[in-house]
Amino acid sequence: MNELKKFYRANKNIIDKRLNEFNIIWENAADEKLFEELCYCLCTAREKAKNALTAIDNLRAIEYLTHGSEKTIMKALKSGGIALYPQKAKNIIAAREKYFPDTRNRLMKDFFTGNDILKTREKLADGISGIGFKEASHFLRNIGLGKHTCILDTHILNQLTALGLIDVKPKTLTRARYLEIERIMIVFAKKQGIPIDALDLIFMLLENPEIIK
C-alpha cells in the first residue's frame, strides 16, 4: 500500500492536471461538448480507447456527431478502427435523438438537475443503449463529475484483484456486483487518503503509461 502512495505522490502533478482538464469541461462546456464525451464513452466499450478517440475526433471534424446519418456515422467509426461500428452508430443516433435533438438547447445539462450523480448515472444506464454503469461512470468522470463513482473497467479490476481487494476478477458485472466492488474501492481510497477519481487514474497509469481519457 505504501508503494501505491509513493506512486501517487510521484505522479500527482500529471493526475491533478488531467482531473482539472475534466473539471473544466463541466464548468465551461456547451452541450455539444458533453454530447461528444457521451459518444466517446459509447465507443469505448470493448474497443481500444485510442480508436474511440480517433473516431470521435473524425466525427467532430465533419460535424457528423450532431448532423450525420446512421450510415455516415457507421462509415466514420469503421474508418476509425471501431470493430463494432454498426451497433455503435445505432447507439449514437439513439442517444442523439434523446439527449441532443436539434429542437432544444442545453438538454444534456438539463439532464443533471438535482446534482444527484448516482441517480444521474442510473438514468444514463437505464436510458441509453450501450451505456452501463461503467460507461456512465466514465462519462461522468470525463466531464468533471467523477468524484463519487468508479470506472470498473478491466484495468481497474486487474488492480483491485492484485491488491487483494476482490478475490477474483469477475468476467461480467451485474449492477449489484458493480455497486459492491465500487464501495470496496471507495473505502480503500479513503483509507489511503487518495481521491477516488485520482485512484482511478493511478490504476490506469499502473496498467498503461499513458492516460488517454
Long-range contacts (C-beta under 8 A, 24 or more apart in sequence): 1-163, 1-192, 4-163, 4-192, 4-194, 4-202, 5-192, 5-193, 5-194, 7-202, 7-205, 7-206, 8-192, 8-194, 8-198, 8-202, 11-202, 11-205, 12-198, 14-205, 14-211, 15-198, 15-201, 15-202, 15-205, 16-198, 18-201, 18-211, 19-197, 19-198, 19-201, 22-141, 22-142, 22-143, 22-144, 22-146, 22-197, 23-144, 24-144, 25-142, 25-143, 25-144, 26-143, 26-144, 26-145, 27-144, 29-143, 31-100, 31-105, 31-106, 31-107, 31-108, 31-109, 32-66, 32-100, 34-108, 34-109, 34-143, 35-65, 35-66, 35-95, 35-96, 35-99, 35-100, 35-108, 36-60, 36-65, 37-139, 37-142, 37-143, 38-95, 38-99, 38-108, 38-128, 38-139, 39-65, 39-92, 39-95, 40-142, 40-213, 41-131, 41-135, 41-136, 41-138, 41-139, 41-142, 42-88, 42-91, 42-92, 42-95, 42-128, 42-130, 42-131, 42-135, 43-77, 43-82, 43-88, 43-92, 44-135, 44-138, 45-84, 45-130, 45-132, 45-134, 45-135, 46-83, 46-84, 47-81, 47-82, 47-83, 47-84, 47-88, 48-81, 49-212, 49-213, 50-212, 51-80, 51-81, 51-82, 52-80, 52-82, 53-212, 53-213, 54-80, 54-81, 55-79, 55-80, 55-81, 55-82, 56-80, 65-92, 65-96, 66-96, 66-100, 66-102, 87-130, 88-130, 90-129, 91-128, 91-129, 91-130, 91-131, 94-128, 94-129, 95-128, 95-129, 95-130, 95-131, 98-127, 98-128, 99-128, 112-145, 117-145, 117-147, 117-148, 117-149, 118-148, 118-149, 120-145, 121-149, 125-175, 132-173, 133-173, 133-175, 133-178, 133-179, 134-173, 134-178, 141-197, 141-200, 142-213, 146-196, 146-197, 146-200, 147-195, 147-196, 147-197, 148-186, 148-196, 149-182, 149-196, 150-181, 150-182, 150-185, 150-186, 150-196, 150-200, 151-200, 152-178, 152-181, 152-182, 152-185, 155-203, 155-204, 155-207, 155-208, 156-185, 156-200, 156-203, 156-204, 157-181, 158-207, 159-203, 159-206, 159-207, 160-184, 160-185, 160-203, 163-188
